[in-house]
Amino acid sequence: MKRTILHVDMDAFFTSVEQRDRPELRGKPVVVGSAPDQRGVVAAASYEARQFGVHSAMPSREALRRCPHAVFLPPDGKRYGEVSRQIRDIFERFTPLVEPLSVDEAFLDVTGVIRLFGNGEQIAGQIRDTIRDETRLTASAGVASNKFLAKLASDMDKPDGLTVVPTDPNEIAAFLAPLPLGRIWGVGRVTQKHLEQAGLHTIGQVQRLELSRLTRILGEHGASHLYRLAFGRDEREVETEREEKSISNEHTFTHDCSDYDEIRGVLLNLTDKVGRRLRASGKLAGLARLKLRWQGFETITRQRPLNPPACDDFTLRAMATDLFDNEALIKPVRLIGFGVSDLATEAPAQLSLMMDDEKERQRNERLSHTVDTLRQTFGSTSIQRGSAQGRS
């Protein structure tokens, strides 16, 4: 039996919540994010603001330049979270198979409830009607036989749209053929540039291409991925529990910073935050990553394995410092970030061969957990970083 998958995506979620709750903002261009006189970016833009070219991740200063009469508002995460939970509850009235992608979108597998609520299009319509009635917000939905097609479809008729993708393989190929390659999940600017240099602009052109030629352009893995999606093939299941695969924190300086000690201090604060989140998740990290964005937006990343995997502050600080010290500050720094990935619940046994090393690791973890408890009880400033090595 073919699956029936929905992708439901709220329309301009943050700004729509603001316009719903503040009637004086309705019909006006609204931007949620950093104030335009600060170093920061747009988190969301209303459809009125988008008409002026404002979009998410754009610097707020540029958004103001494009739309001088826009209303800028700081994000209200608590309120957005409350509405998101209300929408999630609506989803779960129809199916328990819900995979949230963010606060404002989710996949739903409704294959098993068609006899109760009707076909995929009817279910999507009922969900959108319920969201409108109970939250006074609108959502767009895509209905398809897999996640890739459903997500692509939900974006085709925004706002307040509903798009149904055919299920016959030939009809799916015809549905995809006229679309630009940038609509395929995983085709970013670099990949798209390579494809365009080869004369490929639409999904239909890839469908007519020999896989061997596509492999010469993108390599075996990239070509296989693109070729499958060009014909609408996606076997991924809706995952009701999504494990966090990485943890990271970033800081954008209010000024482009050249002060080594200031940048290093910010990095260690970010590392502490990552460590606390890592320990709270009960995971160990196997890979650490440093991110630097220079003046002018050139960005570099440097990563190194953590062997054995760790979650304690001592190991994370030492790795962050080492990665940072190996990079010459060739320009003022605009942004710095630290993150970890390759998360696991326990270290592989073969990586803990030295008893003294294992005792040291366990000691550092206990100390780090103790510091977490003290900070939670007495406040985040109750324990300060001490020496230059970052020990508490």
N, C-alpha and C positions, 0 to 999 in steps of 0.2 A: 504494500500500500504506500502510495506517495505521501510524504509528510506535508503538512500545512503549517507554514511558519509565518508569523507576523513580525514586522518591525514597527514599533510605535515610537514616534519621535515628537516631543512637544515643540510647538512653534515658538521660536524666540523666547525660551522659557523664562529666563531671569527678567528680561524687560517686560514680558507679558504679565508676570506676577506684579511687577511694579505698576504697570498701567491699570491692571485690574483693581489694585488696592488704592490707587491715587487717581481718581477720575480726571483730575486736571491735566494728567500726562497723556491721556488718550488722544491719538492722532498726532502726537508730537514725536520728533526723533529723540529717543532715549538711549543712553549708553551706560552700561554697568561696567565698572572697572576702576582703574586709577584715575584720579583727578588729572586734568590736562596740564596742570602746572607742576606735576610730579613725574618722576621717572617710573613709568609703568605702562601697562597695555590694557586694551579693551577685553573684557571677559564676555560681553554679549552686546549686541546691537539690535534695536527694534527694526522692524521692516521699514519704518519711515526713515531711520538713519541709514539703512543699507542702500537706499536709493541714492545716497550721496557717496557711496563707495566705502562706507565704514563697515568693518568686519572684525570678528574676534581675532585676538593676537596682534592687532595693529597697535602701534604706539599711540597712547592717548593724545599726545600732542598732534600727531598726524590726523587723528579723528576730529579734533577741534578745527584744524585747518580746513578739512573737507566739509565739515558741517558746523559752522560757528554758532548756530542757534540750538545745537543739541543740548539736552539736559543730561549732565553727568551725575551718576549716583554710585556710591560705594556698594559693594556686594553685601547682601544680607543672607549669609549662609544658613543661619538658623531657620529663617522663614522659608527659604527655598527648600531646605531639607524637610520641613513639615509638609509642604505641598507635594514633594516627591514621594513621601511615604503614603500620602493620601492616594496618589496615582498608582503606586505599587499595590495598594490594597484593592483597587479596582481591577487591576490585571489578575490578581489571584482569585477573584470571584469567578473568573472564566477558566483559568487553568493554573495548576501548581507549577507548571514548567515555564518559569520566568527567569530570564538571564539579563539582569540589569547591566547596561554598558556604562551608564553615568546617571546623574540625578534626573536626567530628562529623556532617556531613551532606553528601550529594552527589546529583546527578542522574546517571543512567546511561541511555544509549540502547542498548537490547538488541535493536533491530529486526533487526539482521543476524545475530544468533546464536541465533535461536529454533530453527532446525533442529538446532543442536548441543545446546542445553540445555533445550528445551521452551518453553512459552509464558511470558508475563510473570510470571504468578503462580508458576509452577514455578521460574523463575529467582530471583525474589525470595525464595522459600522456601529455595532452596539457599544463597543468599548469607547469609541470616539464620542458617541452621544452621551454616555455616562460621565465621561470626563468633562464634557461641556456643561452638563446639568449640575454636577456636584462641585466643580472647581471654577466654573466660568472661564475656562481656558480651552484652547483648541489644540488638537494633535493631528499630525499627518501619519498615515500608515501605508505600509507595503505588504502585500500578500503574495506568497510565492511558495515554491517547494523546497527552498533552502535559505540559509541565512544571508548569503551574498546577494541573491536576487531580491530578497525582502528588504534589505537595507538600501539597496540601490533604488528600489521602487518607492520607498517612503519619501525620498528626496525629489521625486519627479514632479510633484504637483503641490508644492508648498506655497502658502500655508493652507491648513485645513483641507488637505487633499487625501485621496484614497486611490492607490494604483494597484491593480491586480496583474500579475505576470502569468502568462500562459504556462501550462505544464507540459505540453508536447515538446520534445527536444528540438524539432525543426522550428516550431513557433518561438521557442526561447531564443534560438540563434537569430531568427529574424528580428525579434524584439531588441536584441542587443546590438545588432549589426550597425545601425546608424550612429550609435553613441560614441563620443570621444574616448580615447584610451584612458584619459585621466579619471574616468568614472569607475575604473576597475580598482578594487581594493589592492593596495600595495604598489600601485603605479604612482610614484612621486615625481618630483620635478626632474631628478637626475635620470631616472628610467625613461620618463616621457621624452626627454631630450634625445636619448640614444635611439628611441623608436622613431622619432620624427626625423632624425638624421638619416634613418634608413627608409624614409618615405612612408612611414606608418602613422596614421592619424586617427583612424576609427577602429572599433572592435571588429567590424566586418572585414577589414583588411587583414587583421591577424587571423581570423577564421579561414581565410583563403590562402594563408601562408603555409609552406611546409615547416614542420616542427624543427627540422634540421637547420633551416635558415634562421629561425627565431633563436635557436640555441647558440648560433654564432654571434648573435647580437647581445644576448642577455646571459649566456651561460646556461648550463643544464638545468639547475634548480629554478632560476628565474623564468626560463622559457616554459618549463613544465607548469609552473604556477599560473603564468599568464594564459597559457593555452587552455588549461582547464576552465578558468573563469571566463574566457572569451566565449565559451559554449555554455556558460551558466552551470558548471559542475562544481558542487561544494558539498562535501559529505560531513561537515562539522555538525555535532549535536548541539542542542540548546543546553547549556551548562547552568544548572540551578545554583551551584556553589562555585564562585570564582575565587581561586586562590591568588593572593597578591604575589606577583612574580618579581617585583622589584620595589625598592623603597628609596626615595630620594628627596632632597630639599635643595632649593636654590635661593639665592639672594641677588637682587638687582640693586646696585649702588645708586644713591641719589646723585652722585657725581662720578665721572670716570676716575677710578682710583689708581694711584701709582704707589701708594704707601704699603710696603711689603708687610709690615706688622699688622696694619689694619685689615688687609686682605686675609692674612693668615688667621687672625683672630675670628673673623667672620666664618672662615672655613671650619675652624674647630667647633664653633657654635652649631653650624650645620651638621657636622659629624655627630655631635652629641644628640641632636634631635633625631637623626637617622638611627643611632644606636638605641635610643629609648623606644622608637617605633618597632625596631627589629626585635628587641627583647619582649615587648608587649605581644608581638605576634607568635612568640615561642619558636622563632626560626634562627638558624645560623646562615651567614652569608658566605658564598664561595668566591665572589668577585666584587671588587671595589672599583668605583669609577669617579674620576674628577672631570668637571666641566668648566671651561673658561671661555668667556666671550669678551673679546677685546673691543676697544673703541673702534667703531666702524662695523660692528656686528660679526666680524670673523669669529668663528667658534671652533674650539678644539675639544676633544675628549681624550682622556688617557685612562686606561684600566689595567688592573693587575689582579691575579688570583690571590685569594686568601687561603693559605695552606698551612694548617688545617682551617676549615671554615670556622668563623667566629662571630660573636655578637657583642663582645665586651668593648668598653670605651678605649681601653689601652691599645688594643690591636687596631681598632678603626682609626683612632687619632694618629697612630704611628704610620699607618698606610696612607692616610690623607695627606699628612705632612710630607711624607717621602715623595708622593706623586707631585705635590705642589712644588717642592724644592727642586725637583728635576726639570722644571719649566722656567726658562728665563722670561722675565716680565718685559717682553719686547714692546708692549704698548700699555697704556692705561687700561684697567680692567673694568668692564661694564657689568658683568654678571659672573658669579661663581656658584658652582653646585657640587654636591657630593651625593653619591648613591651607591647602593649595593644590589646585587642580583644573585642568581643561582642559589635561591633560598632552599633550605632543607631543614627538616625537623631535628636531625642529628648528624654529627660528623661521620663520614665513612670510617669504619674501624681501621682500615689500613693506613689512614692518615694520622693516627694517634699512636705511633709505635713507641715513642720515647716517653717513659713514665713521668719524668720531670717536666717535660713540656705539657703533658696532659694535666698534671697537678697545677701548673702555672695557669693554664687556660681556665680550669675550673675555679681557681682562686679569683682570677680577674672577672669572671662572669658573676661570681657571688658578690664581689665588691660593687660591680656595676649595678646589679639588681638592688643592692642596699641603697646606693645613691638614688636610684629611681624612686624607691619607697620614701626616702627622706624628702626628696623634692616634691613628691605628691602630697606628703603630709604637711610640710612646712613652707612650701612655695618653691618656685623654680630657681630663685636666687639664693636659697639657703645653703647651697653647696657651690662654691666657685672653683674654677680651674686654677691650679697652682703653678707648677713649674713650667718651664719652656717646653718640656716633653708632654705637657697636657695632662699630668696626673692630678687627680682631685685631692 
